[in-house]
């Protein structure tokens, strides 16, 4: 199967084979970051625009490094000092930038569906870097890559995603990705933070964190999305940490060959204690490293090949 898409909006509409193509291409790009000269000419002459309507550190930096290591020109767009602040619509902003003959938009937006809307109004490729509570496809792809690299497979593994499932775009993309590649997915968290009818995606639900961490190959922790919560879902952060955080005692309960993951940024002391975050069986920094290879692969597939 060949890659035939100009955009990457989410994993929900990707086929298993398309996800595997991205992971395989990322594997071939990973060694680039280990070289003394960390650059290949795959996207020479292409222009990539980071169009971020929300704050970001890891994702934005990762995409910028990925594009530069492929020899593309990169423009990071500061929305706060742009015409958007004067009332220009996001579509008009994208169209005006596209008129300067750019090849790809990396879009992060606080509204679910924003990257899709932009993709329907421009000819350039659009890559979703996180939209509202909808999806964060490249985060899930780097998570899949990290797990496959560690275990040599994904099929048959059990993944427990723990925390604020309701507001997490990372959780949604990971559910689609892991399920399509044959893993069993469990979601765990306070009842108010578990979406209604999430079982329709094929996941299992538990409110027992000890069951989740003792019976999983990957314990995937989420931070509380407090900036997206419009209601008080929890009595206190202290209570959440006590009921659903990973401390030393809970860390000792995980399986011998199990690992902890987190998409960042971590709320140390809430979903994970600092001493646990530094343990050998956490893959948090590996996830960050692998993010560059995944984003190089996505950029190459969407704008580096003739579709």
N, C-alpha and C positions, 0 to 999 in steps of 0.2 A: 504494500500500500504506500502511496506517495502523499506528501503533504500538499493540500490544494486550497488552503484557506489564506486569505489576506489578513485576517484579524484573529486575535485570541481574546474572546470576551469571557469565557468561563469553561469549566470542565463538564458542566451538566450536559452540554450538547456535543462533547467530543466522544469519539469512539475509543475503545480500548486500544486499538492499533495506533491511533493518532497520538495518544498519550505516550505509548511506547516509543514512537518515533522521536518525540521530544527528548525523552530520557536517554535514548541511544545517541542522539546528536550531542546532547550535553556531555555525555561520557567522553566523546571524542574531543570536546573543547576544554575539558577540565585541566588537562596538562598545560594548556597555554599559560595559565596563571602561575605555574611552577617554573617557567622559564625566566632567564635573566632579562630577556626582552619580551614583555608580556603583550604581544600584539601579532595579529594575523591580518592579511589584507581583504578578508571576506566581504566587508561592507565599505570598502574604499569608494568615496564619491557619494555615499548615502548620507542623509541628514535625519537625525532622530531628535524629536522634541519631547522633553519631559514637561507635561502639562499637569501640574499637581494642584488641586483645589483644596487639599488637606495637608497638614504637616506630615513629614516623613523623613526618616533618617536612613534606615537600612535599605528600604526598597528603592528610594530615589538614587542613593549612592551606588547601589548594586547595578541598577539599570545603566547609570552613567558610565561606570567602569566597564560593564559588558559591552556597551556600544563602542567605547574608545578602544577596547582590546580587539574589536573587530575592524578598527580603523575608520569608523563612521565619525562624522561631525555631530556634535551634541549641543543642543540649546536647552538650557534649563530655564523654564518660564516662571517668573515670579508673579503669581496671580494678584497678590496684594498691591502691587504697583502697576497693574495693567489696566486696560480699558474695562475689564470685568468689574473693577471697583467703581466704574462710572456708569454701570448699568448694561454693558454689552452682554449678550447672551453667550453661553458657552459654545453654541454652534457657530455663531458669527465669529467668535474668537478663533475657533478651529479653522473655519473657512479662510479667514484673513491670513492666518499663518500658513495654511496650505498653498495660498496664492504665491508664497515665496518659494514654492517648489520643494517642500520637504517630503520625506518618504514615509515617516512613521510617527505616530503620536503614542506616547506612554501616558495613559490617563488615570489619575486617582481623583475620585470625586466623592463627596459626602452623600450624594443621591444615588440610590440603586438604579441601575439602568442607564446612567449617563454615558459610559463608554459605548454602549450599544447605539444610543441615539446619535452620537458623534460619528460612529462608523457608518451609519446609514446616510450621512450627509457629506462625507468626504471620500475621495478616492484613495488617499493614503491609508496605509495599514494602521490599525488601532489595537493596542495591547492594553488590557485592563490591569491596572496596578492596584485595584481595590475600589469597589463602588458600594458605598453605604453598608448595609447588612447583607448584601447579595453574594458576591464572590471575590476571591483573591487568588486567581488561578496560578500565578507563578509561585506564590508561597506554597500552595499545595504541591505543585510540581517539584519544587526543591525538597519538600518533605518526602515525597515518593522516591525521589532520587537518593536521598540520604538513607532511607530505610532499605531500599534495594541494594545499595552499596554495602550496608552493614550485614544484611541477612542473605544476600544473593538471590532474594526472591521477595515477593509481596503476597502472592497467593498462599492462603492458609494461615497467615498471621492474624493475630487479634490486636486491634488498635482501640484503646480507650481514650476518648476525647473528653476532658474534664474541665468544667467551668461554665462560663457564660455562653452557652450554645446559642441562645436566643438572638444575641446581637452580633455574633461572630461570623464574618464573611470567610474567615480562614476555616472555621469548622465546616461550613457548607461545601467549600471547594474540596476539602480533604475527604469529606464523606463521599462525594462523587468519585474522586480519584481512587481512593482505597477500595471502595466497593467494586468499581469497574475492573480493577486489577486483581480481584479475588480475595481481598482481606475481609475479615469479620470486623465490624465497627460497633463499638459500644459508646453511647454518650452518657455522661454522668454529671450531675450538678444539682443545685437547689431546684425544686419543682417549678418555681416561677420563671426560671431561666432555661427551661426545656421547652422548645417550640411545640405547639399543638400539632398533632398528626405527623411528627417527624418520623414515626415508624414507617410511613409510606416510602421513605427513601431506602428502606431496607436495614436500618440500624436497630440495635436493641437498646433499651433504656434501663438504667439502674440508678438508684439514688444512694447506693451503698458504695462509697469510695474504696473501702477496703477490699470488696469483691473486685472492683475494677482494677486496682493496682496489683492485686495478688494473682490475677489470672490473665494478664496481658503481656504481649511482647513489646509494645510501645505504650507508654503513658504520656499522652499529649496534653500538656497543660495550657489553658487559655487564661489571659488576664481578664479581669472584669472590665467591660466596655463602658466605663462610667460616663464617658462623653456622649454615648448614644442612648443612655438610659433616661427616659423621660419620667419614670416613676421610681419610687424607692422599693426595690425588689427584695432587699435584705435588711434585717435589723441593724447590722453593723459589719464593718470589715473584719473586726476581731472574730466575730462569730463565723463568718465565711471562712476565714483562715483556719479556725479550729475544726470546722466540719469538712472542708474540701481542700485545704492546703496540704502540701507535701513537706513534712518536717522530717527530722532524722528517724523518728520511730517508724513512720510510714515508708520512708526510703528503704529501710531494712527489710520491709515486707515484699518488695518487688522480686520477681523471678530472677534467678542468677544471671540469665542472659538477656534480661529485659533492659530497655533504655528509656530515658526521659527526654521529651522534646518540648520546645516552646517557640512560638513564632516571634516573640519579642514585640514591644519592650516588656521586660519582666517587671512585675511589681514585687520586688523582694520583700519577704516577710508576710506576703498575703497568699498568693497561690503557691509560692515556693520559698523556702528558707534559704538564706544566702549560702550556708554551708552545703546545702544539697545542690544548689546551682553550680557549685565548683567541683562536684564529684565526677569521677571518670565515666560513669555511665549516664552522663547527660550529653546530648548531641547538639546542644544549642549553637556553639560556635561552628561546628561542622555544617549546620544548616546555613549559616551566614556565608561560609566559604562556597558551598554548593550553589547558592543563589546566583552567583556570577555565571557559572557554567550553564545553569538552566536558562538564564536570561540571554546569554549569548546564543543558545540554541533557538530560543523563540524568535529573537531578532533575525537570525540567519534564515530560519524557515519562512518567516513572513515577508521579509524584504530582500533577502539575499539570493533567492532562487526565483526563476521565472515560473509563475503560476499559470 
